[in-house]
Amino acid sequence: MTFKAEYIWIDGTEPTAKLRSKTKILSAGAALPIWGFDGSSTNQAEGHASDRVLKPVFSCPDPIRGGDDVLVLCEVLNIDMTPHASNTRAALTEVAERFKAQEPVFGIEQEYTFFKGSRPLGFPEGGFPAAQGGYYCGVGSDEIFGRDVVEAHLENCLRAGLGLSGINAEVMPGQWEFQVGPLSPLEVADQLWVARWLLYRTAEDFGVSATLDPKPVKGDWNGAGAHTNFSTKAMREGYEAIITACESLGEGSKPLDHVKNYGAGIDDRLTGLHETAPWNEYSYGVSDRGASVRIPWQVEKDGKGYIEDRRPNANVDPYVVTRLIVDTCCTALEKAGQV
């Protein structure tokens, strides 16, 4: 007896990496071995030294093939077993370990847009739909496009055992969101990458594509983000730590350090319009969706909870955004004695 293992990895495409995958047939009960691939075809090697290594780091049931088949998320290594330059997970692993005593937790809201051919799903050929307003969390075939794909993706993620916590239609036609978490930094990033793979793979069966483009339609339309919710044990217990975290994200060069790593094309989305703050200005506030970082109203009321960094693009690397937030906020909380 055998089973199929779909090995998934993040390639070296710039400025936004792509997901790749291939299938390995294994004997029943076999452990998941390291594997190899042609890095010269994924922007991760040159042809004269093309071999790269896939190291399994997370696996889950394959909800599409079913049975004993599995999805296997991998890190990319060089042949000497050191992390490849494109392997952003390795850097997160070190930071997450350093600050694990603070118990950092994330929830990431992944927005995306369906396309049918060259136009967003729901956009008529040669024209535009009605202005945004009724599409957000809407219902009805005149306002909602792609629900069958969204429901299939949700079921696939749940059957895979991923930690999704919800879905909703977003502000632009054909635009949706799913949420992953609350989970630890490595867990949320690993599972978000697998959920993205399942999104693309599920959409294949419906003849549509999904994009994480942060501004899929220019003009008076909302962009697509990956709002990143974050807390530590101290933040979940007291409001002073909430303010310390918010202040730390705005200190010195931190705003630019973060924004330049929050996804390609961020200046197209963070304009100060469409529920965003300008990319080059940092602010935080209670219940303010026009701020860089929002403190939910119930957090202020309860005097504890979490914050939402609204700046990351839909195409952000979750290994990078979680590493930056943990490093910045947990360092500040440690210095302030709020751990």
Salt bridges, closest charged atoms under 4 A:
GLU6 OE1 - ARG65 NH1 2.88
ASP11 OD2 - ARG20 NE 2.91
GLU46 OE1 - HIS48 ND1 3.43
ASP69 OD2 - LYS4 NZ 3.73
GLU75 OE2 - ARG89 NH1 3.56
GLU94 OE2 - ARG98 NE 3.02
GLU97 OE2 - LYS100 NZ 3.13
GLU103 OE1 - ARG236 NH2 3.73
GLU109 OE1 - HIS227 ND1 3.60
ASP190 OD2 - ARG89 NH2 2.87
GLU204 OE1 - ARG201 NH1 3.81
ASP205 OD1 - ARG201 NH1 2.94
ASP220 OD1 - HIS274 NE2 2.70
GLU237 OE2 - LYS233 NZ 2.76
ASP268 OD2 - LYS218 NZ 3.72
GLU308 OE2 - HIS227 ND1 3.50
GLU308 OE1 - ARG294 NE 2.67
GLU308 OE1 - ARG310 NH1 3.15
ASP309 OD2 - ARG311 NH2 2.87
ASP327 OD1 - ARG98 NH1 3.66
